[in-house]
Amino acid sequence: MTEESRAAGAEEQADKTLPLAAADDTQVPSVPVSEPDPTGGEEPPAEEDDGSMSLVAHLTELRARLIKCLLAVAAGSAVGYYFIDDIMHYLTVPVGKLYYMQPAEAFFTYIKIAVVVGFLLALPVIFYHVWRFFLPALTREERLVLGIVVPVSVGLFFLGLAFSFFLVFPAAILFFKSFGSAELEAMFSVNRYFEFVIMFVLPFGFVFELPLIITILGKLGFISSAFLQKYARIVIFLSFVIAAVISPTPDVFTQSMIALPMILLYGVGYLIVRFILRK
């Protein structure tokens, strides 16, 4: 075979292989096979919120509400310190003139008075945040009950403080000053006097909650008017015992001034249960 015939055969063989190579180099794009959508093309539904909160969320909310309560007390304390002269004027009306025995006694007593006034002014805010914190865990009926109980309890508390300070406390001061004489003059320290006012007035705020407590227990069916009447003598005895414990002084007059309103409030609760609740 000559070289010319060999070259012609090679060209013929190349012409036959070129279309095959081109066919091999051309890649047909593959179409992915999609799996069937079980949702039918719709978006998955969002998880329903059942109102439950995690422990961290509860602690975060509690922290936020405590901060708000402290800010309310701080704001009330600032208001109390701004009007400290007027507050001291009303506090000293039953006793007259006060004295301080140490250089910083009057200043720190003013701070105490301002903080107590701030707490009293912030008390509705504190009760509101306590109510709001427990609100998600309550039913609709319980929310309505608390919506009535909380304002009434705050009102009764302030009513007890006012009753004690304007009616009972002046009588107690006159009783204690009656022991003075020409040789014995009463000189009240501002710090001791303020502590005495707090120890004397504050218990009346809690005592005045007694009709509300009796009404709630009667509404729930735990007690009845017959039950209250049966244990009335025991309540009278316990009233004087409690008065002796919470009274700032051991005299019978002060204890009686605490025990008698307690007995009268017990009677108010009895009348409510018998004639209003009819139980």
Accessible surface in RSA format (square Angstrom, percent):
REM  Atomic radii and reference values for relative SASA: ProtOr
REM  Chains: A
REM  Algorithm: Lee & Richards
REM  Probe-radius: 1.40
REM  Slices: 20
REM RES _ NUM      All-atoms   Total-Side   Main-Chain    Non-polar    All polar
REM                ABS   REL    ABS   REL    ABS   REL    ABS   REL    ABS   REL
RES MET A   1   171.83  89.0  96.76  64.0  75.07 178.7  98.60  83.8  73.23  97.0
RES THR A   2    94.32  67.1  86.17  87.4   8.16  19.4  83.94 112.7  10.38  15.7
RES GLU A   3   146.44  84.1 138.74 105.0   7.69  18.3  53.20 102.9  93.24  76.1
RES GLU A   4   148.36  85.2 138.19 104.5  10.17  24.2  56.84 109.9  91.53  74.7
RES SER A   5    50.74  42.9  36.31  48.5  14.44  33.3  43.12  91.8   7.63  10.7
RES ARG A   6   150.54  63.2 140.30  71.5  10.23  24.4  44.86  61.3 105.68  64.0
RES ALA A   7    54.23  49.9  46.55  71.8   7.68  17.5  53.65  75.5   0.58   1.5
RES ALA A   8    58.80  54.1  51.46  79.4   7.34  16.7  54.56  76.8   4.24  11.2
RES GLY A   9    36.10  44.5   0.00   N/A  36.10  44.5  29.82  81.8   6.28  14.1
RES ALA A  10    63.49  58.4  50.35  77.7  13.14  29.9  57.51  81.0   5.98  15.8
RES GLU A  11   117.95  67.7 114.01  86.3   3.95   9.4  42.28  81.8  75.68  61.8
RES GLU A  12    99.26  57.0  95.23  72.0   4.03   9.6  34.01  65.8  65.26  53.3
RES GLN A  13   105.69  59.1 104.88  76.6   0.81   1.9  40.64  86.5  65.05  49.3
RES ALA A  14    46.77  43.0  42.23  65.2   4.54  10.3  46.30  65.2   0.47   1.2
RES ASP A  15    93.76  65.7  82.99  82.6  10.77  25.5  27.19  64.0  66.57  66.4
RES LYS A  16   125.91  61.4 112.16  68.8  13.75  32.7  72.25  65.0  53.66  57.2
RES THR A  17    61.82  44.0  60.09  60.9   1.74   4.1  47.48  63.8  14.34  21.7
RES LEU A  18   116.01  64.6 113.28  81.0   2.72   6.8 113.88  80.0   2.13   5.7
RES PRO A  19    83.03  60.5  71.30  65.0  11.73  42.6  78.27  64.6   4.76  29.6
RES LEU A  20   120.63  67.2 120.28  86.0   0.35   0.9 120.47  84.6   0.16   0.4
RES ALA A  21    47.82  44.0  43.31  66.8   4.50  10.2  47.30  66.6   0.52   1.4
RES ALA A  22    58.92  54.2  51.73  79.8   7.19  16.4  57.12  80.4   1.80   4.8
RES ALA A  23    67.84  62.4  45.16  69.7  22.67  51.6  53.88  75.9  13.96  37.0
RES ASP A  24   113.90  79.8  87.52  87.1  26.38  62.4  29.76  70.0  84.14  83.9
RES ASP A  25   115.84  81.1  92.31  91.9  23.54  55.7  33.30  78.4  82.54  82.3
RES THR A  26    99.40  70.7  82.39  83.5  17.01  40.5  63.89  85.8  35.52  53.7
RES GLN A  27   158.96  88.9 133.87  97.8  25.09  59.7  41.64  88.6 117.32  89.0
RES VAL A  28   131.41  86.5 107.52  97.3  23.88  57.6 109.22  94.9  22.19  60.2
RES PRO A  29   114.55  83.5  95.77  87.3  18.78  68.3 107.11  88.4   7.44  46.3
RES SER A  30   106.78  90.2  79.26 105.8  27.53  63.4  51.77 110.3  55.01  77.1
RES VAL A  31   127.66  84.0 108.64  98.4  19.02  45.8 109.67  95.3  17.99  48.8
RES PRO A  32   120.43  87.8  97.92  89.3  22.51  81.8 109.53  90.4  10.90  67.8
RES VAL A  33   142.98  94.1 114.28 103.5  28.70  69.1 118.54 103.0  24.45  66.3
RES SER A  34   101.35  85.6  76.49 102.1  24.86  57.3  50.39 107.3  50.96  71.4
RES GLU A  35   154.93  88.9 132.53 100.3  22.40  53.3  48.94  94.7 105.99  86.5
RES PRO A  36   123.47  90.0 102.41  93.4  21.06  76.6 113.14  93.4  10.33  64.2
RES ASP A  37    80.52  56.4  56.46  56.2  24.06  56.9  32.36  76.2  48.16  48.0
RES PRO A  38   131.90  96.1  88.17  80.4  43.73 159.0 101.25  83.6  30.65 190.5
RES THR A  39    66.23  47.1  47.07  47.7  19.16  45.7  53.19  71.4  13.04  19.7
RES GLY A  40    65.62  80.9   0.00   N/A  65.62  80.9  38.46 105.6  27.15  60.8
RES GLY A  41    64.31  79.3   0.00   N/A  64.31  79.3  30.55  83.8  33.76  75.6
RES GLU A  42   129.78  74.5 119.09  90.1  10.69  25.5  41.98  81.2  87.80  71.7
RES GLU A  43   158.82  91.2 137.29 103.9  21.53  51.3  53.80 104.1 105.02  85.7
RES PRO A  44   107.97  78.7  93.14  84.9  14.83  53.9  93.90  77.5  14.07  87.4
RES PRO A  45   126.83  92.4 101.32  92.4  25.51  92.7 111.03  91.7  15.80  98.2
RES ALA A  46    94.06  86.5  65.31 100.8  28.75  65.4  75.02 105.7  19.03  50.4
RES GLU A  47   172.19  98.9 141.68 107.2  30.51  72.6  63.52 122.9 108.68  88.7
RES GLU A  48   169.27  97.2 138.58 104.8  30.69  73.1  58.37 112.9 110.89  90.5
RES ASP A  49   129.36  90.6  92.82  92.4  36.53  86.4  41.40  97.4  87.96  87.7
RES ASP A  50   120.92  84.7  81.74  81.4  39.18  92.6  49.21 115.8  71.71  71.5
RES GLY A  51    51.25  63.2   0.00   N/A  51.25  63.2  35.79  98.2  15.46  34.6
RES SER A  52    81.91  69.2  53.88  71.9  28.03  64.6  45.54  97.0  36.37  51.0
RES MET A  53    76.07  39.4  49.83  33.0  26.23  62.5  43.33  36.8  32.74  43.4
RES SER A  54    70.08  59.2  54.17  72.3  15.91  36.6  52.12 111.0  17.95  25.2
RES LEU A  55   130.30  72.6 121.06  86.6   9.24  23.2 122.92  86.3   7.38  19.9
RES VAL A  56   110.84  72.9 110.31  99.9   0.53   1.3 110.80  96.3   0.04   0.1
RES ALA A  57    34.67  31.9  26.05  40.2   8.62  19.6  32.43  45.7   2.24   5.9
RES HIS A  58    69.86  38.2  68.98  47.9   0.87   2.2  50.04  51.6  19.82  23.1
RES LEU A  59   101.44  56.5  96.49  69.0   4.95  12.4  97.02  68.1   4.43  11.9
RES THR A  60    79.01  56.2  75.00  76.0   4.01   9.5  62.34  83.7  16.67  25.2
RES GLU A  61    33.94  19.5  29.12  22.0   4.83  11.5  23.90  46.2  10.05   8.2
RES LEU A  62    67.72  37.7  67.72  48.4   0.00   0.0  67.72  47.6   0.00   0.0
RES ARG A  63   157.07  65.9 154.37  78.7   2.70   6.4  51.37  70.2 105.70  64.1
RES ALA A  64    41.17  37.9  37.00  57.1   4.17   9.5  40.41  56.9   0.77   2.0
RES ARG A  65    37.71  15.8  37.59  19.2   0.12   0.3   8.75  12.0  28.96  17.6
RES LEU A  66    97.81  54.5  97.73  69.9   0.07   0.2  97.73  68.6   0.07   0.2
RES ILE A  67    71.15  40.5  70.90  52.8   0.25   0.6  71.07  51.2   0.08   0.2
RES LYS A  68   107.40  52.4 102.49  62.9   4.91  11.7  56.07  50.5  51.33  54.7
RES CYS A  69    15.58  11.8  15.58  17.4   0.00   0.0   9.29  23.5   6.29   6.8
RES LEU A  70   121.49  67.7 117.44  84.0   4.04  10.2 117.74  82.7   3.75  10.1
RES LEU A  71   114.45  63.7 110.71  79.2   3.75   9.4 111.05  78.0   3.41   9.2
RES ALA A  72    20.61  19.0   9.07  14.0  11.54  26.2  16.66  23.5   3.95  10.5
RES VAL A  73    27.31  18.0  27.31  24.7   0.00   0.0  27.31  23.7   0.00   0.0
RES ALA A  74    58.34  53.6  46.29  71.4  12.05  27.4  52.77  74.3   5.57  14.8
RES ALA A  75    59.49  54.7  50.22  77.5   9.28  21.1  58.01  81.7   1.48   3.9
RES GLY A  76     6.35   7.8   0.00   N/A   6.35   7.8   5.83  16.0   0.51   1.2
RES SER A  77    18.45  15.6  17.45  23.3   1.00   2.3  16.05  34.2   2.41   3.4
RES ALA A  78    65.05  59.8  50.04  77.2  15.01  34.1  59.00  83.1   6.05  16.0
RES VAL A  79    72.84  47.9  70.30  63.6   2.55   6.1  72.80  63.3   0.05   0.1
RES GLY A  80     1.09   1.3   0.00   N/A   1.09   1.3   1.09   3.0   0.00   0.0
RES TYR A  81    94.44  44.1  91.25  51.9   3.19   8.3  64.94  48.8  29.50  36.4
RES TYR A  82   174.53  81.5 146.43  83.3  28.10  73.1 104.38  78.4  70.15  86.5
RES PHE A  83    95.28  47.7  93.11  57.7   2.16   5.6  95.28  57.8   0.00   0.0
RES ILE A  84    13.69   7.8  13.69  10.2   0.00   0.0  13.69   9.9   0.00   0.0
RES ASP A  85   105.93  74.2  97.20  96.7   8.74  20.7  34.05  80.1  71.88  71.7
RES ASP A  86    80.04  56.1  78.58  78.2   1.46   3.4  18.49  43.5  61.55  61.4
RES ILE A  87    35.94  20.5  33.33  24.8   2.61   6.3  35.83  25.8   0.11   0.3
RES MET A  88    23.07  11.9  22.64  15.0   0.42   1.0  22.90  19.5   0.17   0.2
RES HIS A  89   115.52  63.1 109.26  75.9   6.27  16.0  69.50  71.6  46.03  53.6
RES TYR A  90   136.11  63.5 134.55  76.6   1.55   4.0  86.46  65.0  49.64  61.2
RES LEU A  91    25.22  14.0  25.22  18.0   0.00   0.0  25.22  17.7   0.00   0.0
RES THR A  92    24.76  17.6  23.28  23.6   1.48   3.5   9.20  12.4  15.56  23.5
RES VAL A  93    97.55  64.2  72.10  65.3  25.45  61.3  79.03  68.7  18.52  50.2
RES PRO A  94    23.02  16.8   4.87   4.4  18.15  66.0  13.29  11.0   9.73  60.5
RES VAL A  95     9.29   6.1   0.28   0.3   9.02  21.7   1.16   1.0   8.14  22.1
RES GLY A  96    43.32  53.4   0.00   N/A  43.32  53.4  36.07  99.0   7.25  16.2
RES LYS A  97   154.24  75.2 137.69  84.5  16.55  39.4  88.52  79.7  65.72  70.0
RES LEU A  98    30.17  16.8   9.68   6.9  20.49  51.5   9.92   7.0  20.25  54.5
RES TYR A  99    73.19  34.2  69.40  39.5   3.79   9.9  47.84  36.0  25.35  31.2
RES TYR A 100   128.35  59.9 107.89  61.4  20.47  53.3  59.48  44.7  68.87  84.9
RES MET A 101   123.02  63.7  88.27  58.4  34.75  82.7  67.71  57.6  55.31  73.3
RES GLN A 102   119.61  66.9 117.35  85.8   2.26   5.4  25.56  54.4  94.05  71.3
RES PRO A 103   132.76  96.8 105.88  96.5  26.88  97.7 113.64  93.8  19.12 118.9
RES ALA A 104    45.74  42.1  41.28  63.7   4.47  10.2  45.09  63.5   0.66   1.7
RES GLU A 105    23.45  13.5  15.10  11.4   8.35  19.9  16.76  32.4   6.69   5.5
RES ALA A 106    22.08  20.3  22.08  34.1   0.00   0.0  22.08  31.1   0.00   0.0
RES PHE A 107   107.25  53.7 102.16  63.3   5.08  13.2 105.80  64.1   1.45   4.1
RES PHE A 108   116.45  58.3 116.01  71.9   0.44   1.1 116.01  70.3   0.44   1.2
RES THR A 109     1.30   0.9   1.15   1.2   0.15   0.4   0.00   0.0   1.30   2.0
RES TYR A 110    64.33  30.0  64.33  36.6   0.00   0.0  30.51  22.9  33.82  41.7
RES ILE A 111    67.41  38.4  67.41  50.2   0.00   0.0  67.41  48.5   0.00   0.0
RES LYS A 112    87.15  42.5  83.20  51.0   3.96   9.4  62.46  56.2  24.70  26.3
RES ILE A 113     2.10   1.2   2.10   1.6   0.00   0.0   2.10   1.5   0.00   0.0
RES ALA A 114     3.97   3.7   3.97   6.1   0.00   0.0   3.97   5.6   0.00   0.0
RES VAL A 115    73.11  48.1  73.11  66.2   0.00   0.0  73.11  63.5   0.00   0.0
RES VAL A 116    46.18  30.4  44.42  40.2   1.76   4.3  46.18  40.1   0.00   0.0
RES VAL A 117    31.09  20.5  30.98  28.0   0.11   0.3  31.09  27.0   0.00   0.0
RES GLY A 118     0.00   0.0   0.00   N/A   0.00   0.0   0.00   0.0   0.00   0.0
RES PHE A 119    87.83  43.9  87.83  54.4   0.00   0.0  87.83  53.2   0.00   0.0
RES LEU A 120    40.16  22.4  39.78  28.5   0.38   1.0  39.88  28.0   0.28   0.8
RES LEU A 121    96.16  53.6  76.59  54.8  19.57  49.2  79.57  55.9  16.59  44.6
RES ALA A 122     3.07   2.8   0.05   0.1   3.02   6.9   3.07   4.3   0.00   0.0
RES LEU A 123    11.82   6.6  11.82   8.5   0.00   0.0  11.82   8.3   0.00   0.0
RES PRO A 124    64.63  47.1  57.46  52.4   7.16  26.0  59.42  49.1   5.21  32.4
RES VAL A 125    58.88  38.7  56.24  50.9   2.64   6.4  58.88  51.2   0.00   0.0
RES ILE A 126    35.23  20.0  35.23  26.2   0.00   0.0  35.23  25.4   0.00   0.0
RES PHE A 127    68.11  34.1  67.16  41.6   0.95   2.5  67.38  40.9   0.73   2.1
RES TYR A 128   108.30  50.6 105.50  60.0   2.80   7.3  74.78  56.2  33.52  41.3
RES HIS A 129    18.97  10.4  18.15  12.6   0.82   2.1   9.56   9.8   9.42  11.0
RES VAL A 130    76.50  50.3  73.54  66.6   2.96   7.1  76.40  66.4   0.10   0.3
RES TRP A 131    58.15  23.3  53.65  26.0   4.50  10.6  57.77  30.8   0.38   0.6
RES ARG A 132    87.56  36.8  84.98  43.3   2.58   6.2   2.19   3.0  85.37  51.7
RES PHE A 133    44.08  22.1  36.90  22.9   7.18  18.7  36.90  22.4   7.18  20.6
RES PHE A 134   109.03  54.5 107.80  66.8   1.23   3.2 109.03  66.1   0.00   0.0
RES LEU A 135    21.08  11.7  21.08  15.1   0.00   0.0  21.08  14.8   0.00   0.0
RES PRO A 136    76.87  56.0  48.07  43.8  28.80 104.7  52.74  43.5  24.13 150.0
RES ALA A 137    90.42  83.1  52.73  81.4  37.69  85.7  64.81  91.3  25.61  67.8
RES LEU A 138    40.03  22.3  30.29  21.7   9.74  24.5  31.25  21.9   8.78  23.6
RES THR A 139    76.88  54.7  69.28  70.2   7.60  18.1  72.69  97.6   4.19   6.3
RES ARG A 140   173.85  73.0 166.49  84.9   7.36  17.5  62.28  85.1 111.57  67.6
RES GLU A 141   114.39  65.7 112.90  85.4   1.49   3.5  61.92 119.8  52.47  42.8
RES GLU A 142    81.49  46.8  79.57  60.2   1.93   4.6  32.01  61.9  49.48  40.4
RES ARG A 143    94.54  39.7  92.12  47.0   2.42   5.8  19.33  26.4  75.21  45.6
RES LEU A 144   102.75  57.2  98.83  70.7   3.92   9.9 101.14  71.0   1.61   4.3
RES VAL A 145    82.58  54.3  80.56  72.9   2.02   4.9  82.54  71.7   0.03   0.1
RES LEU A 146    54.23  30.2  54.23  38.8   0.00   0.0  54.23  38.1   0.00   0.0
RES GLY A 147    35.45  43.7   0.00   N/A  35.45  43.7  21.22  58.2  14.23  31.9
RES ILE A 148   117.03  66.6 113.42  84.5   3.62   8.7 116.88  84.2   0.15   0.4
RES VAL A 149    27.57  18.1  27.36  24.8   0.21   0.5  27.57  24.0   0.00   0.0
RES VAL A 150    27.24  17.9  26.70  24.2   0.54   1.3  27.24  23.7   0.00   0.0
RES PRO A 151    79.58  58.0  65.06  59.3  14.52  52.8  71.57  59.1   8.01  49.8
RES VAL A 152    63.59  41.8  56.77  51.4   6.82  16.4  62.94  54.7   0.65   1.8
RES SER A 153    14.64  12.4  14.13  18.9   0.51   1.2  12.42  26.5   2.22   3.1
RES VAL A 154    17.19  11.3  17.07  15.5   0.12   0.3  17.19  14.9   0.00   0.0
RES GLY A 155    41.06  50.6   0.00   N/A  41.06  50.6  35.13  96.4   5.92  13.3
RES LEU A 156    38.01  21.2  37.23  26.6   0.78   2.0  37.27  26.2   0.74   2.0
RES PHE A 157    14.65   7.3  14.65   9.1   0.00   0.0  14.65   8.9   0.00   0.0
RES PHE A 158    71.31  35.7  67.70  41.9   3.61   9.4  67.99  41.2   3.31   9.5
RES LEU A 159    97.81  54.5  93.53  66.9   4.28  10.8  97.11  68.2   0.70   1.9
RES GLY A 160     0.00   0.0   0.00   N/A   0.00   0.0   0.00   0.0   0.00   0.0
RES LEU A 161    18.83  10.5  18.19  13.0   0.64   1.6  18.37  12.9   0.46   1.2
RES ALA A 162    41.06  37.7  35.57  54.9   5.49  12.5  39.79  56.0   1.27   3.4
RES PHE A 163    60.87  30.5  55.38  34.3   5.49  14.3  60.46  36.7   0.42   1.2
RES SER A 164     0.00   0.0   0.00   0.0   0.00   0.0   0.00   0.0   0.00   0.0
RES PHE A 165    29.40  14.7  28.53  17.7   0.86   2.3  28.53  17.3   0.86   2.5
RES PHE A 166   132.35  66.2 114.55  70.9  17.81  46.3 116.05  70.4  16.30  46.7
RES LEU A 167   114.48  63.8  99.79  71.4  14.68  36.9 101.61  71.4  12.87  34.6
RES VAL A 168     3.20   2.1   3.18   2.9   0.01   0.0   3.20   2.8   0.00   0.0
RES PHE A 169     0.00   0.0   0.00   0.0   0.00   0.0   0.00   0.0   0.00   0.0
RES PRO A 170    38.89  28.3  38.06  34.7   0.83   3.0  38.45  31.7   0.44   2.8
RES ALA A 171    35.14  32.3  28.57  44.1   6.57  14.9  31.67  44.6   3.47   9.2
RES ALA A 172     0.00   0.0   0.00   0.0   0.00   0.0   0.00   0.0   0.00   0.0
RES ILE A 173     2.56   1.5   2.56   1.9   0.00   0.0   2.56   1.8   0.00   0.0
RES LEU A 174   121.01  67.4 114.92  82.2   6.09  15.3 115.29  81.0   5.73  15.4
RES PHE A 175    65.35  32.7  58.76  36.4   6.59  17.2  64.88  39.3   0.47   1.4
RES PHE A 176    50.47  25.3  38.71  24.0  11.76  30.6  38.89  23.6  11.58  33.1
RES LYS A 177    82.70  40.3  68.28  41.9  14.42  34.3  34.49  31.0  48.21  51.4
RES SER A 178    80.42  68.0  44.39  59.2  36.03  83.0  47.79 101.8  32.64  45.7
RES PHE A 179   130.42  65.3 112.93  69.9  17.50  45.5 118.90  72.1  11.53  33.0
RES GLY A 180    34.91  43.0   0.00   N/A  34.91  43.0  13.08  35.9  21.83  48.9
RES SER A 181    67.15  56.7  40.91  54.6  26.24  60.4  46.18  98.3  20.97  29.4
RES ALA A 182   106.56  98.0  56.87  87.8  49.69 113.0  69.52  97.9  37.04  98.1
RES GLU A 183   158.28  90.9 120.49  91.2  37.78  90.0  73.13 141.4  85.15  69.5
RES LEU A 184   109.71  61.1 108.47  77.6   1.24   3.1 108.96  76.5   0.75   2.0
RES GLU A 185   137.16  78.7 113.01  85.5  24.15  57.5  41.31  79.9  95.84  78.3
RES ALA A 186    48.79  44.9  20.19  31.2  28.60  65.1  29.80  42.0  18.98  50.3
RES MET A 187   109.06  56.5  81.29  53.8  27.77  66.1  44.72  38.0  64.34  85.2
RES PHE A 188    52.77  26.4  50.02  31.0   2.74   7.1  52.63  31.9   0.14   0.4
RES SER A 189    15.58  13.2  12.38  16.5   3.20   7.4  10.27  21.9   5.31   7.4
RES VAL A 190     8.34   5.5   8.20   7.4   0.13   0.3   8.20   7.1   0.13   0.4
RES ASN A 191    32.90  22.7  32.90  31.8   0.00   0.0   2.48   6.0  30.42  29.4
RES ARG A 192   168.66  70.8 163.43  83.3   5.23  12.5  50.88  69.5 117.78  71.4
RES TYR A 193     8.09   3.8   4.54   2.6   3.55   9.2   7.50   5.6   0.59   0.7
RES PHE A 194    14.09   7.0  13.59   8.4   0.50   1.3  14.09   8.5   0.00   0.0
RES GLU A 195    64.38  37.0  61.49  46.5   2.89   6.9  30.69  59.4  33.69  27.5
RES PHE A 196    36.45  18.2  32.09  19.9   4.36  11.3  35.94  21.8   0.51   1.5
RES VAL A 197     6.37   4.2   6.37   5.8   0.00   0.0   6.37   5.5   0.00   0.0
RES ILE A 198    46.35  26.4  46.13  34.4   0.22   0.5  46.25  33.3   0.10   0.3
RES MET A 199   103.29  53.5 101.56  67.2   1.73   4.1  71.20  60.5  32.10  42.5
RES PHE A 200     0.00   0.0   0.00   0.0   0.00   0.0   0.00   0.0   0.00   0.0
RES VAL A 201    15.08   9.9  15.08  13.7   0.00   0.0  15.08  13.1   0.00   0.0
RES LEU A 202    66.67  37.1  65.93  47.2   0.74   1.9  66.29  46.6   0.38   1.0
RES PRO A 203    21.10  15.4  16.38  14.9   4.72  17.2  20.64  17.0   0.47   2.9
RES PHE A 204     0.07   0.0   0.02   0.0   0.05   0.1   0.02   0.0   0.05   0.1
RES GLY A 205     0.00   0.0   0.00   N/A   0.00   0.0   0.00   0.0   0.00   0.0
RES PHE A 206   129.10  64.6 119.63  74.1   9.47  24.6 119.86  72.7   9.24  26.4
RES VAL A 207    15.72  10.3   9.41   8.5   6.31  15.2  15.70  13.6   0.03   0.1
RES PHE A 208    18.25   9.1  18.18  11.3   0.07   0.2  18.18  11.0   0.07   0.2
RES GLU A 209    24.95  14.3  24.95  18.9   0.00   0.0  18.83  36.4   6.12   5.0
RES LEU A 210    41.35  23.0  40.67  29.1   0.68   1.7  41.29  29.0   0.07   0.2
RES PRO A 211    12.05   8.8  11.84  10.8   0.22   0.8  12.05  10.0   0.00   0.0
RES LEU A 212    24.71  13.8  21.34  15.3   3.37   8.5  24.60  17.3   0.10   0.3
RES ILE A 213    88.53  50.4  87.81  65.4   0.72   1.7  88.40  63.7   0.13   0.3
RES ILE A 214     7.79   4.4   7.79   5.8   0.00   0.0   7.79   5.6   0.00   0.0
RES THR A 215    33.33  23.7  33.33  33.8   0.00   0.0  31.28  42.0   2.05   3.1
RES ILE A 216    56.06  31.9  54.45  40.6   1.60   3.9  56.06  40.4   0.00   0.0
RES LEU A 217    65.15  36.3  65.15  46.6   0.00   0.0  65.15  45.8   0.00   0.0
RES GLY A 218     0.00   0.0   0.00   N/A   0.00   0.0   0.00   0.0   0.00   0.0
RES LYS A 219   136.58  66.6 124.47  76.4  12.10  28.8  71.21  64.1  65.37  69.6
RES LEU A 220   115.95  64.6  84.88  60.7  31.06  78.1  89.77  63.0  26.17  70.4
RES GLY A 221    52.49  64.7   0.00   N/A  52.49  64.7  20.68  56.7  31.81  71.2
RES PHE A 222   144.80  72.4 115.25  71.4  29.55  76.9 119.22  72.3  25.58  73.2
RES ILE A 223    21.92  12.5  15.32  11.4   6.61  15.9  19.72  14.2   2.20   6.0
RES SER A 224    40.75  34.4  40.39  53.9   0.36   0.8  26.61  56.7  14.13  19.8
RES SER A 225    17.57  14.8  17.38  23.2   0.19   0.4   0.97   2.1  16.60  23.3
RES ALA A 226    70.85  65.1  61.93  95.6   8.92  20.3  66.57  93.8   4.28  11.3
RES PHE A 227    90.94  45.5  86.32  53.5   4.62  12.0  90.25  54.7   0.70   2.0
RES LEU A 228     6.39   3.6   6.00   4.3   0.39   1.0   6.10   4.3   0.28   0.8
RES GLN A 229   119.07  66.6 104.82  76.6  14.25  33.9  30.77  65.5  88.30  67.0
RES LYS A 230   151.81  74.1 120.32  73.8  31.49  75.0  81.87  73.7  69.94  74.5
RES TYR A 231    77.75  36.3  77.75  44.2   0.00   0.0  43.83  32.9  33.92  41.8
RES ALA A 232    31.26  28.7  30.92  47.7   0.35   0.8  30.92  43.5   0.35   0.9
RES ARG A 233   208.66  87.6 202.00 103.0   6.66  15.8  73.58 100.6 135.08  81.9
RES ILE A 234    90.42  51.5  87.41  65.1   3.01   7.3  90.42  65.1   0.00   0.0
RES VAL A 235    31.36  20.6  30.88  28.0   0.48   1.1  31.23  27.1   0.13   0.4
RES ILE A 236    74.05  42.1  74.05  55.2   0.00   0.0  74.05  53.3   0.00   0.0
RES PHE A 237   135.07  67.6 130.47  80.8   4.60  12.0 134.80  81.7   0.28   0.8
RES LEU A 238    82.55  46.0  82.55  59.1   0.00   0.0  82.55  58.0   0.00   0.0
RES SER A 239     1.72   1.5   1.05   1.4   0.67   1.5   0.31   0.7   1.41   2.0
RES PHE A 240    78.20  39.1  76.42  47.3   1.79   4.6  76.83  46.6   1.37   3.9
RES VAL A 241    64.07  42.2  59.76  54.1   4.31  10.4  63.96  55.6   0.11   0.3
RES ILE A 242    79.44  45.2  78.50  58.5   0.94   2.3  79.44  57.2   0.00   0.0
RES ALA A 243     0.00   0.0   0.00   0.0   0.00   0.0   0.00   0.0   0.00   0.0
RES ALA A 244    49.26  45.3  30.60  47.2  18.66  42.4  30.89  43.5  18.37  48.7
RES VAL A 245   115.95  76.3  88.53  80.1  27.42  66.1  94.14  81.8  21.81  59.2
RES ILE A 246    48.90  27.8  41.90  31.2   7.00  16.9  48.40  34.9   0.51   1.4
RES SER A 247    14.97  12.7   0.00   0.0  14.97  34.5   0.00   0.0  14.97  21.0
RES PRO A 248    42.31  30.8   6.61   6.0  35.70 129.8  13.20  10.9  29.11 180.9
RES THR A 249    29.83  21.2  26.54  26.9   3.29   7.8  28.89  38.8   0.94   1.4
RES PRO A 250   125.34  91.4 104.38  95.1  20.96  76.2 109.49  90.4  15.85  98.5
RES ASP A 251    31.23  21.9  21.65  21.5   9.58  22.7  31.11  73.2   0.12   0.1
RES VAL A 252   115.16  75.8 111.99 101.4   3.16   7.6 111.99  97.3   3.16   8.6
RES PHE A 253    62.69  31.4  54.87  34.0   7.82  20.3  59.83  36.3   2.86   8.2
RES THR A 254     0.00   0.0   0.00   0.0   0.00   0.0   0.00   0.0   0.00   0.0
RES GLN A 255    33.25  18.6  33.25  24.3   0.00   0.0   0.78   1.7  32.47  24.6
RES SER A 256    26.16  22.1  26.16  34.9   0.00   0.0  16.04  34.2  10.12  14.2
RES MET A 257    41.63  21.6  40.59  26.9   1.04   2.5  23.45  19.9  18.18  24.1
RES ILE A 258     0.23   0.1   0.10   0.1   0.13   0.3   0.10   0.1   0.13   0.4
RES ALA A 259     0.00   0.0   0.00   0.0   0.00   0.0   0.00   0.0   0.00   0.0
RES LEU A 260    91.58  51.0  91.50  65.5   0.08   0.2  91.50  64.3   0.08   0.2
RES PRO A 261    12.17   8.9  10.47   9.5   1.70   6.2  12.17  10.0   0.00   0.0
RES MET A 262    16.77   8.7  16.77  11.1   0.00   0.0   7.33   6.2   9.44  12.5
RES ILE A 263    36.51  20.8  34.14  25.4   2.37   5.7  34.14  24.6   2.37   6.4
RES LEU A 264   125.62  70.0 120.92  86.5   4.70  11.8 122.96  86.4   2.66   7.2
RES LEU A 265    22.57  12.6  22.57  16.1   0.00   0.0  22.57  15.9   0.00   0.0
RES TYR A 266    24.02  11.2  24.02  13.7   0.00   0.0  22.34  16.8   1.68   2.1
RES GLY A 267    27.27  33.6   0.00   N/A  27.27  33.6  27.26  74.8   0.01   0.0
RES VAL A 268    66.48  43.7  65.85  59.6   0.62   1.5  65.90  57.3   0.58   1.6
RES GLY A 269     0.00   0.0   0.00   N/A   0.00   0.0   0.00   0.0   0.00   0.0
RES TYR A 270    37.68  17.6  37.68  21.4   0.00   0.0  33.59  25.2   4.08   5.0
RES LEU A 271    92.45  51.5  91.18  65.2   1.26   3.2  91.42  64.2   1.03   2.8
RES ILE A 272    41.37  23.5  40.93  30.5   0.44   1.1  41.37  29.8   0.00   0.0
RES VAL A 273     0.00   0.0   0.00   0.0   0.00   0.0   0.00   0.0   0.00   0.0
RES ARG A 274   113.02  47.5 106.18  54.1   6.84  16.3  11.54  15.8 101.48  61.5
RES PHE A 275   114.25  57.2 103.53  64.1  10.72  27.9 103.63  62.8  10.61  30.4
RES ILE A 276   125.00  71.1 101.72  75.8  23.28  56.1 105.20  75.8  19.80  53.7
RES LEU A 277    39.96  22.3  22.66  16.2  17.30  43.5  25.51  17.9  14.44  38.9
RES ARG A 278   192.88  81.0 164.52  83.9  28.36  67.5  57.71  78.9 135.17  81.9
RES LYS A 279    91.89  44.8  66.60  40.9  25.29  60.2  74.75  67.3  17.14  18.3
END  Absolute sums over single chains surface
CHAIN  1 A    19411.6      16629.5       2782.1      13774.9       5636.7
END  Absolute sums over all chains
TOTAL         19411.6      16629.5       2782.1      13774.9       5636.7
